[in-house]
């Protein structure tokens, strides 16, 4: 049942966006409170998602050095280089460019695992590697934004807006998730609670996109003219991610399931983690929110294509080590 929920989640999000736009259009007075409601819902989403990342078992993530080296090289060096190239296609609007950067520079740690499992990848390695991906992206994202935005980041005081969100809405759920996992290690009776939390990300994210669509209806409509170009950029990113996964799997001798895992990691992004950053910015940057939500939808359709494409691209034969 949970696999089916994750497999068809894109349709839930699309339905939520359309329903939210309808509600926001018909009852704009009602939706004024949705932005305030969005923050606790995002907190629940991040907490539930972080509890599914094995934060207390970071040591086990380093056992397959060859796989992890390829994973880190692809996610934090090669793919950011591709993002820089794709940014050349982006419109000059700073908010749109920021949204692209926020969402494409951070690897996913949740539905990356789900799609790896559905696509015949190595889900055990995906689970083990997820703490590495999460910790590295927390460290690397500020550096990436400084490198890509430079003076724009300083002049707009983006750091001043992003830091409170980072400490309040990212680190707090992360710490609570770590404490929850420690409790499970000491008292296995809590395992059922964590498993129950695993059902929350899809329905809670559905609620998040509904609240955004309802409260930002005018912004969604204004951004509509940019969506075809964004679709091209995000689709090109997905194709590049699969090809980089294939090249690195060959270079590091990681065929079959491990190679597909690389491609799923490079293709999936942590949109829900960076979403609070975009929401916290002044109205001048509000379009970044729509860009991030739109990318997540493109990505989910792309993952559906990956499920059919990657087995043919990588084959099924595994190496012996």
C-alpha positions in Angstrom: 0.0 0.0 0.0 2.8 2.4 0.9 4.6 1.6 -2.3 1.5 2.4 -4.3 1.1 5.7 -2.5 4.7 6.6 -3.3 4.4 5.4 -6.9 1.3 7.5 -7.7 2.2 10.5 -5.5 2.6 12.8 -8.5 -1.1 12.6 -9.2 -1.9 13.5 -5.6 0.3 16.5 -5.9 -1.2 17.6 -9.2 -4.7 17.2 -7.8 -3.7 19.2 -4.7 -2.3 22.0 -6.8 -5.4 22.3 -9.0 -7.6 22.1 -5.9 -5.5 24.7 -4.1 -5.7 27.1 -7.1 -9.4 26.7 -7.3 -9.9 27.4 -3.6 -7.5 30.3 -3.7 -9.3 31.8 -6.7 -12.8 31.3 -5.2 -12.1 32.2 -1.6 -9.0 34.4 -1.3 -10.1 35.7 2.1 -10.0 32.1 3.5 -6.5 31.4 2.1 -4.8 34.3 3.8 -4.2 32.2 6.9 -2.7 29.3 4.8 0.8 30.9 4.8 0.8 30.8 8.6 -0.4 27.2 8.6 2.3 26.2 6.2 5.1 26.5 8.7 4.0 23.9 11.2 3.0 21.5 8.4 6.5 21.9 6.9 7.9 21.1 10.3 5.9 17.9 10.6 6.9 17.0 7.0 10.6 17.4 7.7 10.5 15.6 11.0 8.7 12.6 9.6 11.0 12.5 6.6 14.2 12.8 8.7 13.1 9.9 10.9 13.3 7.7 7.8 17.0 8.6 7.4 19.3 6.4 9.5 21.0 9.3 11.3 22.3 7.2 14.2 24.0 4.7 11.8 26.2 7.0 9.9 29.2 4.7 10.3 27.6 2.0 8.2 27.3 4.5 5.3 31.0 4.4 4.7 31.4 0.7 4.1 31.2 0.8 0.3 34.0 3.4 -0.4 33.9 3.0 -4.2 30.1 3.5 -4.4 30.2 6.5 -1.9 33.0 8.1 -3.8 31.0 8.0 -7.0 27.9 9.2 -5.2 29.7 12.2 -3.7 31.6 13.1 -6.8 28.4 13.0 -8.9 26.2 14.9 -6.5 28.5 17.5 -5.2 30.9 18.2 -8.1 29.7 17.0 -11.5 25.9 17.8 -11.1 26.6 21.3 -9.7 28.7 21.9 -12.8 25.8 20.8 -15.0 23.5 23.1 -13.0 25.8 26.0 -13.8 25.6 25.2 -17.5 21.8 24.9 -17.3 21.6 28.2 -15.6 22.8 29.8 -18.8 19.4 28.9 -20.3 17.5 30.4 -17.4 15.7 33.7 -17.5 17.4 36.7 -15.9 14.8 36.9 -13.1 16.9 36.5 -9.9 14.1 34.7 -8.0 13.7 32.1 -10.7 17.5 31.6 -10.9 17.6 31.2 -7.1 14.8 28.7 -7.2 16.6 26.6 -9.8 19.8 26.7 -7.7 18.1 25.9 -4.4 16.3 22.9 -5.8 18.9 21.4 -8.1 21.9 21.6 -5.8 20.7 19.4 -3.0 20.4 15.6 -3.5 17.3 13.8 -2.2 17.2 11.6 0.9 13.6 10.4 0.8 11.9 9.4 -2.5 15.4 8.7 -3.9 15.2 5.6 -1.7 11.6 4.8 -2.8 12.3 5.1 -6.5 15.6 3.2 -6.1 13.6 0.3 -4.7 10.9 0.6 -7.4 13.5 0.8 -10.1 15.5 -2.2 -9.1 18.4 -0.3 -7.6 20.3 -1.1 -4.5 17.9 0.3 -1.8 20.2 -0.9 1.1 23.1 1.2 -0.2 20.6 4.1 -0.9 19.4 4.0 2.8 23.0 3.7 4.1 24.2 6.7 2.0 21.3 9.0 2.8 22.9 10.4 6.0 26.0 11.3 4.0 23.9 13.1 1.4 21.9 15.0 4.0 25.0 16.1 6.0 27.0 17.2 3.0 24.2 19.2 1.4 23.7 21.2 4.7 27.4 22.1 4.5 27.6 22.6 0.8 24.4 24.6 -0.1 25.6 27.9 1.4 28.9 27.5 -0.4 27.1 26.8 -3.7 24.8 29.8 -3.3 27.8 32.1 -2.7 29.7 30.7 -5.7 26.7 31.0 -8.1 25.1 34.2 -6.8 28.1 36.1 -5.5 27.2 39.8 -5.0 23.5 39.2 -5.5 23.5 37.0 -2.4 25.2 39.7 -0.4 23.2 42.6 -1.6 19.9 40.9 -1.1 21.0 39.8 2.4 19.9 36.2 1.5 22.0 34.8 4.3 20.1 36.9 6.9 16.8 35.5 5.7 18.0 31.9 5.3 19.9 31.3 8.6 16.8 31.6 10.9 15.0 29.1 8.7 18.0 26.8 8.7 18.2 26.8 12.5 14.5 26.8 13.2 13.0 24.6 10.6 15.8 22.4 9.4 18.0 21.7 12.4 15.2 21.4 14.9 13.3 18.6 13.1 16.7 17.0 12.3 17.6 17.0 16.0 14.2 15.6 17.0 14.5 12.9 14.3 18.0 12.0 15.7 16.6 11.8 19.2 13.7 9.7 18.0 16.1 7.2 16.3 18.2 7.1 19.5 15.0 6.2 21.4 14.3 3.4 18.9 17.8 2.0 19.4 17.3 1.9 23.2 13.7 0.8 23.1 12.7 -1.1 20.0 9.0 -0.7 21.0 9.3 2.8 19.4 9.9 1.1 16.0 6.2 1.1 15.2 6.0 4.8 15.8 8.8 5.5 13.3 7.3 3.1 10.8 4.0 5.0 11.2 5.8 8.3 10.5 7.0 6.8 7.2 3.4 7.0 5.9 3.3 10.8 6.5 5.6 12.4 3.9 3.4 11.9 0.8 0.1 13.0 2.4 1.7 15.9 4.3 3.6 17.1 1.2 0.2 16.9 -0.6 -1.2 19.3 2.0 1.9 21.5 1.6 1.5 22.0 -2.2 -2.3 22.6 -1.7 -1.5 25.3 0.8 1.1 26.9 -1.5 -1.2 26.8 -4.5 -4.1 28.2 -2.6 -2.2 31.0 -0.9 0.0 31.9 -3.9 -2.6 31.6 -6.8 -1.6 34.9 -8.3 2.0 34.0 -8.2 1.4 30.6 -9.8 -0.5 32.3 -12.7 2.2 34.9 -13.2 4.9 32.3 -13.4 3.0 30.3 -15.9 4.7 31.9 -18.9 8.1 30.7 -17.6 7.0 27.1 -17.1 7.9 25.8 -20.6 11.5 27.0 -20.3 11.7 25.6 -16.7 10.3 22.3 -18.0 13.1 22.2 -20.6 15.8 23.0 -18.0 14.5 20.4 -15.5 14.1 17.8 -18.1 17.6 18.4 -19.4 18.8 18.0 -15.9 17.1 14.6 -15.5 18.6 13.3 -18.8 22.1 14.6 -17.8 21.7 12.9 -14.3 21.0 9.5 -15.8 24.0 9.8 -18.2 26.3 10.9 -15.5 25.1 8.0 -13.4 25.9 5.7 -16.3 29.4 7.2 -16.9 30.3 7.0 -13.2 29.0 3.5 -12.9 31.4 2.5 -15.7 34.3 4.5 -14.3 33.9 3.0 -10.8 32.8 -0.5 -12.0 29.4 -0.2 -10.5 27.0 -1.8 -13.0 23.5 -3.0 -12.5 21.7 -2.1 -9.3 24.4 0.1 -7.9 24.7 2.0 -11.1 20.9 2.6 -11.2 21.1 3.8 -7.6 23.7 6.5 -8.6 21.3 7.7 -11.4 18.3 7.9 -9.0 20.4 9.9 -6.6 21.6 12.3 -9.2 18.1 12.7 -10.6 16.2 13.3 -7.4 16.5 16.6 -5.5 15.5 17.6 -1.9 12.8 20.0 -2.9 10.9 19.9 0.4 14.0 20.7 2.4 14.8 23.9 0.5 11.2 24.9 0.2 11.2 26.6 3.6 14.1 28.7 2.6 12.3 30.1 -0.4 9.1 30.7 1.5 11.0 32.7 4.2 12.4 35.1 1.6 10.8 38.6 1.0 8.1 38.9 -1.7 10.7 39.9 -4.3 12.0 36.3 -4.3 8.6 34.6 -4.0 8.7 33.1 -7.5 11.4 30.7 -6.2 8.6 28.8 -4.3 6.7 28.1 -7.6 10.0 27.0 -9.3 10.7 24.5 -6.5 7.2 23.0 -6.5 7.2 22.8 -10.3 10.6 21.1 -10.3 9.3 18.5 -7.9 6.5 17.6 -10.3 8.7 17.4 -13.3 11.1 15.2 -11.3 8.3 12.8 -10.3 7.2 12.4 -13.9 10.9 12.0 -14.7 11.3 9.2 -12.1 8.4 7.4 -13.7 10.4 7.6 -17.0 13.5 6.4 -15.1 11.7 3.3 -14.0 11.4 2.2 -17.6 14.7 3.7 -19.0 17.3 2.9 -16.4 17.1 -0.9 -16.5 17.8 -0.7 -20.2 20.6 1.9 -19.7 22.4 0.0 -17.0 21.5 -3.6 -17.5 21.2 -6.1 -14.7 24.6 -7.7 -14.3 26.4 -6.9 -11.0 30.1 -6.8 -10.4 31.5 -9.0 -7.7 32.6 -6.3 -5.3 
